[in-house]
Amino acid sequence: MINPILAFATEVAKIVGEWQKTSQYRKMSTAINSAEQYIFVKEGSGQYKDITEKRRIKLLAHYRKRFFANNN
């Protein structure tokens, strides 16, 4: 009973490992990271706490473009 479950879990781990090597996964990770950075800039938190308004606008545009470029 345990052996089929272990075999299934092993196969799933292999599939997930292979998927993580694909460009689709890398694009998804980049899109998620860009969205997180956009939120941090928008809220003015973390490393973006003390940036100028000009820099804030530039970063918002950058992360927005990056998100939509990788969110396919």
Backbone bond lengths (Angstrom), bond angles and torsions (degrees), N, CA, C in turn:
res aa  C-N    CA-C-N  psi(-1)  N-CA   C-N-CA  omega(-1)  CA-C   N-CA-C  phi
1 M - - - 1.451 - - 1.522 111.42 -
2 I 1.323 117.75 -39.21 1.467 122.37 -178.51 1.530 111.29 -73.35
3 N 1.322 117.60 -37.61 1.471 120.89 -176.01 1.527 113.20 -58.62
4 P 1.329 120.42 -45.36 1.467 118.88 178.20 1.534 112.45 -62.91
5 I 1.322 116.84 -35.65 1.463 120.09 179.04 1.520 110.13 -67.22
6 L 1.311 117.33 -43.00 1.466 121.31 178.28 1.522 110.98 -64.58
7 A 1.322 117.08 -39.94 1.464 121.07 178.17 1.522 110.32 -63.56
8 F 1.319 116.78 -41.71 1.461 121.41 178.11 1.526 110.66 -63.17
9 A 1.327 116.50 -45.71 1.468 120.84 -179.84 1.528 110.82 -62.66
10 T 1.303 117.17 -38.55 1.466 121.48 177.87 1.521 110.62 -63.88
11 E 1.317 117.54 -44.00 1.463 121.37 179.23 1.526 111.62 -64.35
12 V 1.320 116.78 -41.50 1.467 120.55 178.13 1.527 110.00 -62.52
13 A 1.318 117.14 -42.56 1.469 121.41 179.02 1.529 110.54 -61.59
14 K 1.322 117.02 -40.12 1.467 120.80 177.85 1.525 110.90 -63.72
15 I 1.326 116.58 -44.50 1.465 121.12 -179.38 1.524 110.76 -63.10
16 V 1.325 116.52 -44.95 1.470 120.59 178.93 1.524 110.08 -63.40
17 G 1.322 117.46 -42.09 1.464 121.61 178.28 1.514 112.13 -60.70
18 E 1.318 117.18 -42.02 1.467 120.88 177.79 1.524 111.38 -68.04
19 W 1.324 116.99 -39.33 1.461 121.14 179.83 1.522 110.52 -63.38
20 Q 1.336 117.29 -36.69 1.460 120.93 -179.27 1.518 112.36 -67.93
21 K 1.295 118.44 -14.38 1.460 122.43 177.88 1.527 112.31 -89.47
22 T 1.325 118.01 -5.71 1.458 121.00 -174.43 1.525 111.88 -84.46
23 S 1.320 115.13 159.86 1.466 120.51 177.49 1.527 110.54 -67.58
24 Q 1.318 117.34 -30.40 1.462 121.14 178.11 1.530 110.41 -60.10
25 Y 1.309 116.86 -42.50 1.466 121.75 178.74 1.525 110.51 -66.22
26 R 1.336 116.43 -43.39 1.466 119.61 179.95 1.524 111.19 -63.82
27 K 1.325 117.11 -39.67 1.460 120.44 177.88 1.531 110.84 -65.33
28 M 1.311 116.81 -41.20 1.453 120.77 178.53 1.533 110.34 -62.68
29 S 1.324 116.55 -43.92 1.462 120.71 179.11 1.522 111.32 -62.82
30 T 1.329 117.14 -40.61 1.460 121.44 178.30 1.519 110.62 -65.53
31 A 1.328 117.51 -41.13 1.466 120.88 179.07 1.530 110.75 -63.83
32 I 1.313 116.91 -42.14 1.466 120.63 178.66 1.525 110.40 -63.64
33 N 1.329 116.28 -45.58 1.460 120.29 179.14 1.527 111.06 -61.56
34 S 1.318 117.58 -41.79 1.459 121.31 179.08 1.527 111.36 -63.52
35 A 1.316 116.74 -40.58 1.464 120.32 178.34 1.526 110.56 -64.40
36 E 1.320 117.09 -41.32 1.468 120.49 178.38 1.527 110.94 -63.13
37 Q 1.332 116.25 -45.18 1.459 119.89 -179.88 1.533 110.96 -64.77
38 Y 1.327 117.00 -38.04 1.467 121.20 177.00 1.526 110.23 -58.73
39 I 1.318 116.36 -44.61 1.468 120.91 179.90 1.526 110.48 -63.75
40 F 1.330 116.98 -43.97 1.463 119.94 179.36 1.524 111.30 -61.01
41 V 1.328 116.77 -42.13 1.470 120.54 178.70 1.522 109.64 -65.80
42 K 1.320 116.82 -46.12 1.466 121.81 -178.67 1.528 111.39 -59.29
43 E 1.334 116.87 -41.95 1.462 121.42 -179.29 1.521 112.52 -81.95
44 G 1.330 117.28 -15.49 1.454 120.63 -177.66 1.515 112.34 68.75
45 S 1.320 116.29 40.10 1.461 119.89 -178.22 1.524 110.80 -114.66
46 G 1.317 115.37 166.94 1.459 121.12 178.01 1.514 111.68 66.33
47 Q 1.296 116.15 -135.70 1.462 121.49 -178.08 1.527 112.53 -69.77
48 Y 1.314 117.72 -10.64 1.464 122.31 -178.41 1.529 112.34 -99.37
49 K 1.291 116.65 14.37 1.461 121.65 -175.29 1.529 112.27 -65.99
50 D 1.320 118.06 -38.65 1.462 121.65 -172.85 1.529 113.57 -114.09
51 I 1.322 118.77 35.04 1.461 119.84 179.47 1.531 110.43 -92.01
52 T 1.315 115.05 158.65 1.463 120.05 179.70 1.528 109.93 -76.03
53 E 1.315 115.84 163.21 1.465 120.97 179.29 1.526 110.94 -63.39
54 K 1.321 116.90 -38.07 1.468 121.25 179.00 1.530 110.39 -63.22
55 R 1.324 115.74 -44.28 1.475 120.71 179.01 1.526 110.64 -66.67
56 R 1.325 117.40 -38.76 1.462 122.17 178.83 1.519 110.54 -60.11
57 I 1.328 116.98 -45.89 1.469 121.43 -179.80 1.529 110.32 -63.54
58 K 1.324 116.10 -41.46 1.466 120.61 179.80 1.534 111.13 -64.24
59 L 1.337 115.97 -43.92 1.468 119.74 179.86 1.526 111.98 -67.10
60 L 1.323 117.24 -38.97 1.466 119.65 178.31 1.529 110.43 -60.37
61 A 1.324 116.45 -43.56 1.471 120.35 178.59 1.531 110.31 -63.88
62 H 1.318 117.00 -42.25 1.466 121.37 -179.33 1.533 111.47 -61.74
63 Y 1.332 116.52 -50.76 1.464 119.40 -177.41 1.527 112.00 -69.24
64 R 1.327 117.38 -31.19 1.468 120.42 176.57 1.533 109.80 -64.96
65 K 1.325 116.76 -47.72 1.466 121.15 178.71 1.529 110.72 -61.03
66 R 1.319 115.35 -44.24 1.462 120.28 -178.66 1.526 111.37 -63.40
67 F 1.320 116.60 -40.41 1.464 120.04 178.22 1.526 110.81 -61.15
68 F 1.329 116.62 -52.05 1.462 119.07 -176.15 1.532 112.97 -70.79
69 A 1.312 117.77 -25.50 1.465 120.27 176.68 1.531 110.93 -69.75
70 N 1.314 117.22 -29.21 1.456 120.66 -176.20 1.525 113.52 -106.34
71 N 1.304 118.90 -1.92 1.445 122.18 -177.32 1.533 110.40 -98.84
72 N 1.316 114.69 71.30 1.475 120.29 -179.96 1.490 110.29 -111.19
